[in-house]
Structure formats: structure tokens, C-alpha cells
Amino acid sequence: MSASPVKPTAQADAPPTAKPHVTEREARQVAEAAREQGWRKPSFAKELFLGRFRLDLIHPHPLPPSEDARRGEEFLARLRDFCETKIDAARIEREARIPDEVINGLKELGALGMKIDTKYGGLGLTQVYYNKALALVGSANPALGALLSAHQSIGVPQPLKIFGTQEQKDEFLPRCARTDISAFLLTEPDVGSDPARLATSAVPDGDDYILDGVKLWTTNGVVADLLVVMARVPKSEGHKGGITAFVVETASEGVTVEHRNAFMGLRGLENGVTRLHQVRVPAANRIGPEGAGLKISLTTLNTGRLSLPAMCVGAGKWCLKIAREWSGVREQWGRPVALHEAVGSKISFIAATTFALEAVLDLSSQMADENRNDIRIEAALAKLYGSEMAWLMADELVQIRGGRGFETAESLAARGERAVPAEQMLRDLRINRIFEGSTEIMHLLIAREAVDAHLTVAGDLIDPDKSLSDKARAGANAGVFYARWLPKLVTGAGQLPNSYSEFKHEVDLSPHLRYVERSARKLARSTFYAMSRWQGRMETKQGFLGRIVDIGAELFAMSAACVRAELLRTQGSNGREAYQLADVFCRQARVRVEELFGRLWNNTDDVDRVVVKGVLTGTYTWLEEGVVDLSGEGPWIADATPGPTTQENVHRPIR
Ligand SMILES: Cc1cc2nc3c(=O)[nH]c(=O)nc-3n(C[C@H](O)[C@H](O)[C@H](O)COP(=O)(O)OP(=O)(O)OC[C@H]3O[C@@H](n4cnc5c(N)ncnc54)[C@H](O)[C@@H]3O)c2cc1C
């Protein structure tokens, strides 16, 4: 079933390039079509956005079966030993490359197949233990974490697990479990957050497809053996067409890795530009039906998105360790810097936030393993919140370290100090706010789910394409829904002084849960009010929607932190301290939530829009005077015209 090459012929050289012109409306339609529409299982976060605090969906905290935990812990112990003895993180940073022997060592450990079923030669770990493993490897070197995660969370194994045929699983999963590294190729020079512009084509030819296009920023692409490629099949007789996912052998004729990219962080990343020129791929390698590509990648990300916050949890733990060790010994102005309030508050923020991030991650992962709840919003919130908070924690660590925070580990070591790579941590974490759905896109994606109930009942009312009779029907439906729903937003358990009393111990977390309950209703009321005020323009109110989502993320994190603290208390493991951390986290989160609620209506969104217009029309160019810009005159976006390569192939499979 492997992809067999087609010999490039003269006339086959450059297929016509037509850069698709995509309007905002079309882009939204493509995103909407890729959305999973149904809600077959309950969702804690969806309910939260509707003003219903369903603590029963997450409490008592779900737990893994003991056999899963035993196997997971056993693997973690071996992985930890490997990380401590076989990974030279300084060398990876210095050489901007992960040594082949490290990757081969991980292959031998079975780390390529952590999430692959044992019947295909994988380790069959649960989501919980897969994430713990990523946090561990990522703490040794984040580029290694990214390699394993890109291979397993978005590369070939995960979409095949959900959508693959039995033949595809039999052929590819054993390879992915042990030897073959995979990559996921969606992005193109002209396609970032907007897949509607996707230009790589897959033209049917008998039992095959012929792929042409250029893919950018392919994590693992430089060393990958297998690729998931997203390409557009043209509509034709017998072909529904649309964006479609294919498994492609990197060794196929016509696949060229033209460049290895370098970044501000993740220096060990094997990330490239891959050109596909007349690459023949058998139809048997198509994942799912034609046109299902984006849905497949979004569904894959439902749980795949948890790997990124997993590495953010690892980052938080590491920041906490360094902050503790350093700020206790570094004395300035007569005392350890930790005891100066301005530094202490940063340490408290790192400790409390790390506790909450781990709570969010473990809860979401355990729910994913149980498969009882729909966790797509929780995973998206975990990605958004984890990447933003980890960045803040690393930034605070750099500050706590003072000048040493800005100095490289290599330089520190060269002058005889401990080689703490705090600045590297900051650089390595930065990309998490951009890839696998940037923060701005995550805001839109989660907001879309948050307002879904409203759009379902009242969407036709604000859709300009709907007829008057459709609108009348929608009006009647909406009337029934809101007559039942709105009164429920007025009162709730959050107003009763004794509710959630099982969380009242030496430290009392029940006021925080009452706050979450009240705030969820306030959040829903605010969303409803905004929907009625802005109606069809609501989707353009990104500032407002972003704040709604950020409040939801804080409320979810508060809930997870309290539930985790109670779990640890009942297990007798650091319960008192966990309660303390959950309490401090909730207090910090409540300050942020109050600010966000305030900014829903008191903000600079309108005047910002005026300034943006001025910036784009050149009104303020005088402000740019007095500096030089040495960026040069090159194009903003590289040419991605399909055709034969003119570059050397830098593909470097690791054996
Ligand atoms: C190190 C690295 C590894 C990567 N790995 C992979 C990989 O393995 N596979 C892969 O396919 N891709 C990969 N990517 C691509 C990554 O997913 C994209 O960078 C990301 O999707 C954003 O696209 P973009 O960079 O083109 O930004 P753009 O889409 O050009 O966006 C620019 C800015 O505008 C914002 N923006 C865009 N649209 C909207 C909107 N509608 N509303 C509000 N704001 C908006 C964005 O958030 C961003 O701030 C990687 C990128 C990097 C840098």
C-alpha cells in the first residue's frame, strides 16, 4: 500500500497555480464544516458556558484502573532513567540537533508507540500516562517532547487510530510504534490559520492520487518516514472532492525536503519545508473519505491537543524547582530574594499555577481515557490556558533569576555557575501560543462552542441568508428555549452559604466553588446579553469573545484545582498542602476573572479599531521615524508554486 512514485515528465512539470481567493465568510464556512456538530456525551465546559456548573461531571475525580497506572508508572521509571542518563540537553541546544542515538534510544524504549495499541507493537498507555511521559521528556528537552508529540498526537498514529481502515492500521501502526517517525503537513506558505486557502492538490488518477504542493513548518518533516498530508481533491465525476488526508511515504519519488527551519526556540526541532511534486499516492492511503480532512484533523486534536499543555505542566514544575532552589540561596538587601514580597508573589504564582495546570491536564486526560464525557472544549481550554500560563511562569522565572535569567546556560557553566537554561525555557515555550491553534484561533474555536446553544436555537434569526419563514420558526424556538433557560441563570447553589461543604476542611475551598457557580451564570448572562445586542456581528467581537473564553478557562481551572485537592486529601497524599495551593490559585484566578468581567464592557476595543485603521492607512508613519529596518526587501510570503524542485533534498531518515 506504500506510495509508489510517478516519474516526473516534461509536460507534467508545473501544474497551474491558482491561489484561492477566500473571503472571510468562506473561511468561516470551511471552519464550520470541519466542526464536530453533535454533542453525544455530556461536557462539563459546555455546561459551564451555559451557566450550569455541573460539578457532578468532574467530582469525585476519575481515576485510572490500577493495572493502567502500574504499567504507566513502570514505563515512566524507565523513561526517567533514560532522560537522566542518555540525554545531553546542552548538546542539543548547542548543536541545534537531537543526536540520532537519543532518538534511537527512545525508539528502543517504545516511546514512539506510547499511545499505540499493544496489538500493533505499541505500549498502549493511557492518555494520562502518555501526557506524563511527554511532560517528563519535555522537561529534559522540549524539542524531544515536540518530536514525540508531533509523531503521536497529530502524526500518522492518531488519525489512523480513529479513522483508519483495518488494512491501514495493520500496515502503518507497527511501523509507527517502533521505527518510523511521522509528521503532519497542513500548513503552507499561504495557509496558516485559514485552511480554506489550502492549495496543495490531490488529483485522482485511476486508483491513485497525484499530489502537488509545498508544505511549510513540518515538525519532524526533515527526519520523518511517514507523512499525513492535507491536500485538496478537485470535485469531479465520482469524486466529492475537498480537503483530504493522505498517508504519504517520505521516500516516495517527488517528495523533497527543501529546507530545515531554525527558530527562536526548540532548536533541536527537525522542522522543514516539504515539496510534493507529482507524488503518486494509492487511494488505499487516503484517511477517511474525500473532503473529510479537516474534520479528521480537528477530531484528532480533540485529545491530541492535550500533549501541549502536558509539556507546559512539565515546564511549570521545572520553573518551580529552580525558583525554590535559587531564590532561597540568593541573598540581596539582607535576605533571600524569595523573602522580598515582589519576588515571593511570583513564586506563589508559579506554585499555584503549576498545581492548577496539572489539575486541568490530569482531569481532562482521565476524562478522555474514560470516554464518558465529551472533552473537546476542556482540551482546547487546556491548550489555550496552559500555553499562556506557562509562558507567564517562565517569564517570571527569568525575572526571579535576575541577570542570570537572561544569560545562557552555556555561558553560566563557562564561568563556573550552575547551567540553568531559564532563557531557553522562555524561548522554547513561546511557540506553544502559536501552533496547534494560536491563542486567537483557540478563542474563536472555543467561543463558537460556547455560543453553540444560542446559535442552534436562534442562529437562523441572525443569518442573513435565511428566509422570513425560517426566521419566524427560529424566533418561536428561541422563545421557548430562553423562557426556560434565562430564569435558571438568576439563582443557584452559589448563593447558598453551605453548598459544596464537602470541600470545607482546615482550608475551605467551598467559597471558591460557590464563586464558580455564580460566575458561570454571570458568564452565560453576559453572553446572552451580547448575543442580543450584537446579533450577527457577534462573531466579529473578538475582544469580547476572547474574554468570555478566558473567564471560562479560569473557572474550569478553579474547578479542576479544587477537585484535585479533594482527591489528594482523600488519598492522604499532601492533601493539606494541595488544599492550600488550590485556595491560593483560586484567589489569584478570582482577581483575574473579576478583571476580565470588568473588561467585557469597559475596554478599548472601539478606539483600538480606529487606531488600527490609522496604522494601516499610514496616518502614524511619522511615529516610525528615527529607526532603521534592516529586514530587507524580500517577499513577505515565499513563492509556493508547485513544480519540480530545484533544491537539494535534506531529508535525513534516522536508522
Ligand atoms: C515551530 C513550528 C512548528 C510547526 N509545526 C507544524 C506542523 O507540524 N504541521 C503543520 O501543519 N503546521 C505546523 N506549524 C504551523 C503552525 O500551526 C502555524 O504557524 C499556525 O497555525 C499559525 O499560522 P501562521 O503562522 O501562518 O499565522 P497566520 O495564520 O498568518 O496568523 C498571523 C496572526 O494572525 C492571527 N489570526 C489569524 N487568523 C485570525 C482570525 N481569523 N482571527 C483572529 N486572529 C487571527 C494569528 O493568531 C496570528 O497571531 C508549525 C509552526 C511553527 C513555527
The ligand as a Gaussian input file, in Angstrom:
#p B3LYP/6-31G(d) Opt

LIG

0 1
 C        7.934000      25.644000      15.126000
 C        6.682000      25.432000      14.353000
 C        6.208000      24.132000      14.210000
 C        5.051000      23.902000      13.453000
 N        4.639000      22.610000      13.219000
 C        3.641000      22.386000      12.317000
 C        3.329000      21.057000      11.876000
 O        3.929000      20.069000      12.328000
 N        2.372000      20.892000      10.927000
 C        1.687000      21.952000      10.400000
 O        0.828000      21.743000       9.551000
 N        1.949000      23.224000      10.814000
 C        2.903000      23.463000      11.739000
 N        3.205000      24.747000      12.130000
 C        2.388000      25.843000      11.649000
 C        1.526000      26.444000      12.757000
 O        0.481000      25.566000      13.054000
 C        1.082000      27.823000      12.255000
 O        2.172000      28.685000      12.478000
 C       -0.150000      28.321000      12.945000
 O       -1.249000      27.573000      12.503000
 C       -0.425000      29.793000      12.655000
 O       -0.386000      30.053000      11.297000
 P        0.562000      31.203000      10.734000
 O        1.864000      31.101000      11.404000
 O        0.537000      31.156000       9.268000
 O       -0.125000      32.535000      11.237000
 P       -1.253000      33.369000      10.491000
 O       -2.427000      32.479000      10.228000
 O       -0.667000      34.119000       9.369000
 O       -1.686000      34.361000      11.639000
 C       -0.948000      35.546000      11.973000
 C       -1.594000      36.150000      13.217000
 O       -2.975000      36.446000      12.953000
 C       -3.823000      35.750000      13.870000
 N       -5.032000      35.346000      13.155000
 C       -5.123000      34.628000      12.003000
 N       -6.401000      34.459000      11.658000
 C       -7.148000      35.084000      12.603000
 C       -8.547000      35.277000      12.809000
 N       -9.454000      34.776000      11.969000
 N       -8.941000      35.967000      13.888000
 C       -8.040000      36.464000      14.773000
 N       -6.718000      36.321000      14.626000
 C       -6.271000      35.655000      13.558000
 C       -2.994000      34.583000      14.359000
 O       -3.408000      34.121000      15.625000
 C       -1.613000      35.200000      14.402000
 O       -1.469000      35.936000      15.581000
 C        4.344000      24.998000      12.895000
 C        4.828000      26.295000      13.072000
 C        5.989000      26.511000      13.773000
 C        6.506000      27.914000      13.865000

